[in-house]
Amino acid sequence: TRETNRVVSLSSQSLKQNVDCTMPSINTPLFILYGSATGNAEHIAKSLSEDAKQNSAWPPDQIHCYEANQFKKHCLSTWQDTSAPSSLLIVTSTTGNGDTPENADRFVRFLKRKTTSPTLFQNVTYSVLALGDTNYDQFCHCGKLVDKKLRELGGTACQKIACADEGTGLEAVVDPWTDSILATLAKAMQGDSSDGGEEKQDEKVKDTVTEASQTSKEEKSADEHAPNATAAAKSETLSSRGVKMLRDLLSLKDNEDIPTIDDNSLPGVAAKLSSCKLMDKDCTPPPTPHETEVVDEDEDFYYTADRPFASTIRQARYLTHLTSQEAAERVTQQLTSESAKTEWFARANEVYDELFPLDDPSLEKVKLDQNGKRVIEMTLALPEDHPFEYAPGDALGLLMENTPTSVAYVLNLLQKNQKIVSDQQWVKSDHFLGTVRDALTRIIDLSSTNPMQPRSLRAWAAYANDNDAKAMLYLASTTGRATFQTMIQEQRWNVVDLLQNFESLQPQVSMESLFALLPQIPPRYYSVSSSPAVSKNELTVTFAVVDYVTPALSMSSEDAGSRRIRGLATGYLELLCSPFLCNKPSGDKTTQLPPLRIFPKPTTDFRLPPSIAEPLILIGPGTGIAPFVGFLRHLSASEVGTSGKRPPIYLFFGCRHQAHDYLYREELQQYQEQGLITSLFTAFSRDGNGKKYVQDFMDTQLIVESIVDLKARVYLCGDGNQMAKDVQQKLSEILPEGHLEEMKRSKRFLLDIWS
């Protein structure tokens, strides 16, 4: 995906902020707006809002948290009132290489308009927390832009913008900002100078964050997360699987206890993300937002994350070389209109696990690696009633659902212990509405491993009995951090795993606790590999199926470690593509496939130039080749591809094995034979004696002259953790000093990378 899906579990640490109890109450609005693509910024903003309502200078009824695009409905009239001072906190991420999150794009466009009043924010005191990734050149671009425009439109910053880096860990900047911002903002609203606050904040961000003792208010917050926690069994019963596993990892003897943890080594309690209430079964539900929805005139696209298009799969094929189609054939045979979705999903996964083993000792390592390396090109239908505009280089947003097995498991707990039925209606704090099954399927993130962070683990411990709570607190502490890494993170636990291994949690699970402690399912983004110049009725994306085995655990407990993990999105998509992957897309089978909820995710820079005069250098190892296939298909179908007036195109592609994962091999070679690709450079890192990567083929006079003398545009797509850094390092070595930085400034070096 374009953006890491790891959600930062922010604490109620802000409760420790030094808010002067004698300070007069600030009886004016505090707006907390967020722009979020994967949930990080939303999580931070909502956590901060909950903290502010518990302990800040603002009365709870003056604190309002919304996505940034809701500014017209909730904030604009206050800003326009010249007699009404207000406060504003912005938390926003940056998607792609400088793009604005979809739920903040209208707000950003409003700030940039020439018609926006230059004094709109003259009575607004604000601060901005920007989230970004230094693997991208446009680091925290959206947050910096918002900060700049707020200043230009009359706003007063209570401190300098804080920029958090996903590459090094968001918490290093996020934690000190959330710890102090409410107090800093309150002082600024009371008339204190912000200069000193800026300097102090800068110093604090640079320092290592030291965990302080938790206050009694934080303990109260933990209790509020678990309203039924007092009903949890506190007796010393037989140890749960989680306790046994932890004891085994710590090599504890029968007469040794799990170490007791001091509060000072614990993280803050994860703040409440949102709330909900269940409606009486006889109540008539209010209309959903979509039933009364009016399309905003400022929207560029009809289909969005809030209003996706229900698409169907038109075609699919493996781009990797597989010797058998048996898995897809068997899964297709099992797909019937009568089969329960949960049962079909479970059986289908078993078939793929059986026929693509990843840890069979009888198979060679290269075969096991290839079994886990499956890449699919999927073609989706586009709407006919409204435009679904995209261009090569854009991404496709996909809204996923939790796995049917996870939904069934949690729903069973709710029915058994809370007497909640699946069709019971619920109302969420930000007015989403639906049934309990809807919430468990489409909203609450049950399947992702991202929410399982130390802070959220501490919050879940409030629901457990003494034995389980002691183990969970140890894992959440700084003392147990290495064990947490081994037992929880490396084994990719999600909330269902937590409930299954710490059994005392199960009776306490409620809709309130799930909404309070788990984020929403974030969208997934995939590079488009097609061109509207070829077909306006369909679109293709290319993705690698996430499928791997976790490390084995050195312990005596059964079923420990070596867990088979399939990606929530890509694993499910592979199952849905099965009728096409085995070349048997019969009508009675494909019509039974559920639709996929999609929306366009445009980019601002990573596109072909309007007029191609300079050489193009395209660098895309692995699935990073996808947008460049879209480029080539577009050029081939346009005048550039047919008129003979073609600029040089140099394409770099890399993979592990030429015979297995040389993606689009025939198509790329055909483009080269036609002259559309001038030179095709390939690197196969696992073939031969020495490993070779794409950057190893760049040190040529042809490439250097194309960049320096002919002003070539360089596009780079793929893994941002290592590949992108290595490629940029190589370019820095072969180009004149400072040339790469100049290319970035002039947007002749463009990136589409992900972590």
Secondary structure, DSSP 8 states (H G I E B T S, - for coil): --S-------BSGGGGS---TTS----S-EEEEEE-SSSHHHHHHHHHHHHHHHSSSS-GGGEEEEEGGGHHHHTHHHHH-TT--EEEEEEEE-BTTTB--GGGHHHHHHHH-TTS-TTTTTTEEEEEEEEE-TTSSSTTHHHHHHHHHHHHTT-EESS--EEEETTT-THHHHHHHHHHHHHHHHHHHTT--SHHHHHHHHHHHHS--------HHHHHHHHHH-TTGGGS--S--S--HHHHHHHHHTT--TT-------GGGS---B-----EEE--TTS-----GGGS----TT-S-S--SSS-EEE-EEEEEESS--S--HHHHHHHHH--TTS-HHHHHHHHHHHHHHHS-SS-TTS-HHHHHHHT--EEEEEEE--SSS-----TT-EEEEE----HHHHHHHHHHHHHHH---TT-EEEETT--EEEHHHIIIIIB--S-STT--HHHHHHHHTTS-HHHHHHHHHHHSSTTHHHHIIIIITTT--HHHHHHHSGGGGGG--HHHHHHH--B---EEEEB---TTT-SSEEEEEEE--EEE--B--SSSTT-B--EEE-HHHHHHHHHTHHHHTT---HHHHTTS--EEEEEE--SSSS--SS--S-EEEE--GGGGHHHHHHHHHHHHSHHHHSS----EEEEEEES-HHHH-TTHHHHHHHHHHTSSSEEEEEETTSSSS---GGGG--SHHHHHHHHTS--EEEEEEETTTHHHHHHHHHHHHS-TTHHHHHHHTT-EEEEEE-
